[in-house]
Amino acid sequence: MALKIGIVGLPNVGKSTTFNALTRAQHAETANYPFCTIKPNRAVVPVPDERLERLHAATGRPRKIHATIEFVDIAGLVKGASKGEGLGNQFLGNIRDTDLIVHLVRCFEDPNVAHVTAEVDPEADIAVIQLELILADLEQLERRVEHLESMVKGDKTLEPVLKAAKALAAHLDSGQRAATYPATDTEAYRKLNQELRLLTGKPVIYVANVGENALAGDDALVEKARSVAAQEGIPMVKLCAQLEEAMIDLAPGEREEMLALAGARQSGLEQVIRLAYETLGLISFFSMNEDEVRAWTVPEGTRAPQAAGVIHTDFERGFIRAEVIPVEIFLEHGSSSAAKAAGVMRLEGKEYVVQDGDLIYFRFNV
């Protein structure tokens, strides 16, 4: 499945620098003024997975193919963006196309980097972005209510959707995100969310962009951001975008050493992707043929035929069975023949639920 993550935040919080660091592609312009990013920067990046690296090394296949994520760096939002202020609604549309929002929060002091307000205040900054997203959703929803009110006169089956739309509009009008609406599990809400692609209905991760000295331990700004995240039940990680960008051209071992010296255990990319997978309930499984080893992304709870369909629709249509072995057990034995000889490779049918780290060979007939 194709995964798309949008990076949002106020101007000059370090979005383009973070984008460069996450994608290790220095083509996003950065500057010390608002709206440096005029068009969304996009990059498709491989999902780091040391299991795939070890599988590739152990099997000697010519190629390894990572799962991928598309990152979209969206222009800085300001107060009034939902009404067209700054670069306005055209960029809110780009957020609607994403699966998950990374909300970047400035948690560093730097007199050389302008801020849109007089002082750096993570709580206030978060509130500005959230309000603009809520107002943008509310504007769309109010238009939808008007349309439904005219349609329901001739189609009474739309009454539950209209009722849900009004209730959701009241919820948004109270300053709350669609994700906290009490009836998100109803068919009416799912229909509205599918049609409107509600910004505040999307999963969110807070990323605190900190100074290098705050990587080892939280300072007052990070604690403030973490408090907001905890109150809202939204996960948060921290990174130093400047440090990450400085490491773009370093070898993996050198990056690990520099991160360790700064007090960080993982790169920003690894943290964000790990948390995105956890938040969205995604797992990875692996496939292998004579030419390649490859990682695939599926939702938790995916059954074997549907996982096969991610590789090719014919695999799902003609699914017979799956030969399954956890990749760690495969690596212990070193080859498929050795794993089969040891009796550790299982045959699974249509009801098998794929597990994170499974190495699977699908048998099918069409």
C-alpha positions in Angstrom: 0.0 0.0 0.0 1.2 3.5 -0.8 1.6 5.6 2.3 1.6 9.4 2.2 2.6 11.7 5.1 2.2 15.4 5.2 4.4 17.7 7.2 2.6 20.8 8.5 3.4 23.6 10.9 3.8 27.4 11.2 6.3 29.2 9.0 9.9 28.9 10.1 9.5 25.9 12.4 12.0 23.9 10.3 9.6 22.0 8.0 11.7 22.2 4.9 14.9 21.4 6.8 13.1 18.4 8.4 11.8 17.3 5.0 15.4 17.4 3.7 16.6 15.4 6.7 13.8 12.8 6.4 14.2 12.3 2.7 17.9 12.9 2.6 17.3 15.0 -0.5 18.4 18.6 -0.3 16.1 20.0 -2.9 13.6 21.7 -0.6 14.5 25.4 -0.4 15.0 26.7 3.1 15.2 30.3 4.2 14.7 32.6 7.2 11.4 34.1 6.1 7.8 32.9 6.0 6.4 31.0 2.9 9.8 30.0 1.6 8.0 26.8 0.5 5.6 27.9 -2.3 4.8 24.6 -3.8 4.6 21.3 -1.8 7.9 19.4 -1.9 7.4 15.7 -2.5 9.8 12.8 -2.1 9.3 9.0 -2.0 11.7 7.4 0.5 12.5 3.8 1.4 11.4 2.6 4.8 14.5 1.6 6.8 14.3 -2.0 7.9 17.4 -3.8 9.1 15.6 -7.2 8.6 15.5 -6.6 4.9 19.1 -5.6 4.9 20.1 -8.9 6.7 17.8 -11.0 4.4 19.4 -9.4 1.4 22.9 -10.1 2.7 22.1 -13.7 3.7 20.4 -14.7 0.4 22.7 -12.9 -2.0 19.8 -11.9 -4.2 20.7 -9.2 -6.8 18.2 -6.6 -5.6 16.5 -5.5 -2.4 13.4 -3.4 -2.6 12.2 -1.5 0.4 8.6 -0.5 1.2 8.2 3.3 0.5 6.6 6.4 2.0 5.8 9.6 0.2 6.6 12.7 2.3 4.9 16.0 1.4 6.3 19.3 2.8 3.3 21.7 2.8 3.7 25.5 3.0 3.6 27.1 6.5 0.1 27.7 7.7 -0.7 30.9 9.6 -3.7 32.2 11.6 -6.4 32.8 9.0 -5.2 30.1 6.6 -8.7 28.6 6.4 -9.9 31.9 5.1 -7.1 32.4 2.6 -4.5 34.1 4.7 -0.9 33.4 3.9 -1.0 30.8 1.2 -4.4 29.7 2.3 -6.8 27.0 1.2 -4.8 25.8 -1.8 -2.3 24.1 0.6 -5.0 22.7 2.9 -6.1 20.6 -0.1 -2.6 19.0 -0.2 -3.1 17.8 3.4 -6.4 16.2 2.5 -4.5 13.7 0.3 -2.3 12.4 3.1 -2.8 9.3 5.3 -1.2 10.9 8.4 -0.1 14.4 9.4 3.3 15.1 11.0 2.7 18.4 12.9 6.1 19.9 13.3 6.4 22.1 16.4 9.3 24.6 17.0 10.9 23.8 20.3 14.2 25.8 19.9 15.3 29.3 20.5 17.3 31.0 17.8 17.4 34.8 17.4 18.6 34.3 13.8 15.5 32.4 12.8 12.4 34.6 12.7 9.2 33.4 14.3 5.7 34.5 13.4 5.0 35.7 16.9 7.1 37.5 19.5 8.1 34.3 21.4 8.4 30.6 20.8 5.4 29.0 22.5 4.7 25.3 21.4 1.3 25.3 23.0 0.1 28.5 21.2 1.7 27.3 17.9 -0.1 24.0 18.1 -3.4 25.8 18.9 -3.1 28.0 15.8 -2.6 25.1 13.4 -5.3 23.0 15.0 -7.8 25.8 14.8 -7.1 26.5 11.1 -7.6 22.8 10.3 -10.8 22.7 12.3 -12.2 25.8 10.6 -11.3 24.4 7.2 -13.2 21.2 8.0 -16.1 23.2 9.4 -16.4 25.3 6.3 -16.6 22.1 4.1 -19.0 20.4 6.5 -21.4 23.4 6.6 -21.5 23.4 2.8 -22.2 19.6 2.9 -25.1 20.2 5.4 -26.7 22.7 3.1 -26.5 20.3 0.2 -27.9 17.4 2.2 -30.8 19.5 3.5 -31.9 20.0 -0.1 -31.3 16.4 -1.1 -33.0 14.8 1.9 -36.4 16.1 0.7 -36.3 13.6 -2.1 -34.3 10.9 -0.5 -35.1 10.1 3.1 -32.3 7.5 3.3 -29.9 10.5 3.7 -31.4 11.6 7.0 -28.8 9.7 9.1 -26.0 11.3 7.2 -27.5 14.8 7.6 -28.0 14.2 11.3 -24.4 13.0 11.7 -23.2 16.0 9.6 -25.0 18.5 11.9 -23.7 16.8 15.0 -20.2 16.7 13.7 -20.4 20.4 12.7 -21.4 21.2 16.3 -18.5 19.2 17.5 -16.0 21.1 15.3 -17.6 24.4 16.2 -16.8 23.7 19.9 -13.1 23.6 18.9 -12.6 19.9 18.9 -11.1 17.8 16.1 -13.2 15.3 14.1 -11.0 12.5 15.4 -12.5 13.1 18.9 -16.1 12.9 17.6 -17.8 10.3 19.8 -19.4 8.4 16.8 -16.4 7.9 14.5 -17.3 4.2 14.2 -20.7 4.8 12.6 -21.4 4.3 8.9 -22.6 7.9 8.6 -19.4 9.4 9.9 -17.3 7.1 7.7 -19.3 8.2 4.7 -18.8 11.9 5.5 -15.1 11.4 6.2 -14.6 9.5 2.9 -16.3 12.3 1.0 -14.7 15.3 2.7 -11.4 13.8 3.7 -11.6 15.6 7.0 -8.2 17.2 8.0 -8.9 16.8 11.7 -10.0 13.3 11.2 -6.5 12.1 10.2 -4.1 10.5 12.6 -1.5 13.0 13.8 2.1 12.7 15.1 3.7 15.7 16.9 7.4 16.1 16.0 9.3 18.6 18.3 12.1 20.2 16.4 14.7 20.9 19.1 18.1 22.3 19.5 20.9 19.7 19.7 21.3 20.2 23.4 17.7 19.1 24.0 18.1 15.7 22.3 19.5 14.0 25.5 16.8 15.4 27.8 13.7 17.6 27.6 14.0 21.3 28.1 11.1 23.6 29.0 9.8 24.0 25.4 9.8 20.3 24.8 8.0 19.6 28.1 5.4 22.1 27.1 4.8 20.4 23.7 4.9 17.0 25.4 2.2 18.1 27.9 -0.1 19.2 25.0 0.5 15.9 23.2 -0.3 13.9 26.4 -3.5 15.8 27.0 -4.7 15.2 23.4 -3.5 11.5 23.3 -1.3 12.2 20.3 2.1 10.6 20.1 5.2 12.8 19.9 8.9 12.3 19.0 11.7 14.9 18.9 14.5 15.5 16.5 17.0 18.1 15.7 16.4 19.0 12.0 19.6 20.9 11.6 21.7 17.9 13.0 19.8 15.5 10.8 20.3 17.6 7.7 24.0 17.8 8.5 24.2 14.0 8.5 22.6 13.5 5.1 25.9 12.7 3.3 27.5 10.6 6.1 27.9 6.9 6.0 25.4 4.9 8.3 28.1 4.2 10.9 29.1 7.9 11.1 25.4 8.9 11.4 24.9 6.5 14.3 28.0 7.8 16.0 26.9 11.4 15.7 23.4 10.7 16.9 24.8 8.8 19.9 27.1 11.7 20.8 24.0 14.0 20.7 22.1 11.6 23.0 19.7 10.2 20.3 19.2 6.5 19.7 17.5 6.7 16.3 17.4 9.1 13.3 14.4 11.3 12.8 13.4 9.2 9.8 13.4 6.0 11.8 11.5 7.6 14.6 8.8 9.1 12.4 8.3 6.0 10.3 8.2 3.7 13.3 5.6 5.9 15.0 3.6 6.3 11.8 3.4 2.5 11.4 2.3 2.1 15.0 -0.3 4.9 14.7 -1.8 3.6 11.5 -1.6 -0.1 12.6 0.7 -1.2 9.8 3.2 -4.1 9.6 5.8 -5.4 7.1 6.1 -8.8 5.5 8.7 -10.0 3.1 8.8 -11.8 -0.2 11.7 -13.4 -2.1 12.3 -14.7 -5.6 15.5 -15.4 -7.7 16.0 -11.8 -8.4 15.0 -9.9 -5.3 14.0 -9.7 -1.7 11.3 -7.2 -1.0 9.4 -5.6 1.9 5.6 -4.9 1.7 3.3 -2.9 4.0 -0.1 -4.1 5.0 -2.5 -3.2 7.9 -2.5 -5.4 11.0 -5.0 -8.2 10.7 -4.5 -8.7 7.0 -5.2 -12.3 5.9 -2.9 -14.2 3.6 -4.9 -13.8 0.3 -5.2 -10.0 0.7 -1.5 -9.8 1.5 -0.9 -11.7 -1.7 -3.1 -9.2 -3.6 -0.7 -6.4 -2.5 2.0 -8.1 -4.6 -0.4 -8.9 -7.6 -4.1 -9.1 -7.9 -3.7 -12.6 -9.6 -2.1 -13.9 -6.4 -5.2 -13.1 -4.4 -7.6 -14.3 -7.0 -5.9 -17.6 -7.4 -4.6 -18.0 -3.9 -4.0 -21.7 -2.8 -1.8 -21.4 0.2 1.1 -19.6 1.7 4.5 -20.9 2.8 5.4 -18.9 5.9 8.4 -18.5 8.1 9.3 -15.6 10.4 12.3 -13.8 8.8 14.4 -14.2 12.0 13.9 -18.0 12.0 14.8 -18.1 8.3 18.0 -16.2 9.0 18.9 -18.7 11.6 18.7 -21.5 9.0 20.1 -19.6 6.1 18.0 -20.9 3.2 14.5 -22.1 2.3 15.6 -25.7 1.9 17.3 -25.7 5.3 14.2 -24.2 6.9 11.9 -26.8 5.2 14.3 -29.6 6.3 14.1 -28.3 9.9 10.4 -28.3 9.7 10.1 -24.6 10.6 8.3 -23.4 7.4 4.5 -23.6 7.8 1.8 -24.0 5.2 -1.1 -21.6 5.9 -4.5 -21.2 4.3 -6.9 -18.4 3.5 -7.7 -17.6 7.2 -4.0 -17.0 8.2 -3.4 -13.5 9.6 -0.1 -12.2 8.4 2.4 -11.3 11.2 5.0 -8.5 11.2 8.2 -10.0 9.9 6.8 -12.9 8.1 8.7 -14.2 5.0 6.0 -15.5 2.7 6.0 -17.5 -0.6 2.5 -17.5 -2.1 1.2 -20.4 -4.2 -1.6 -19.6 -6.5 -3.4 -20.7 -9.7 -5.3 -18.6 -12.2 
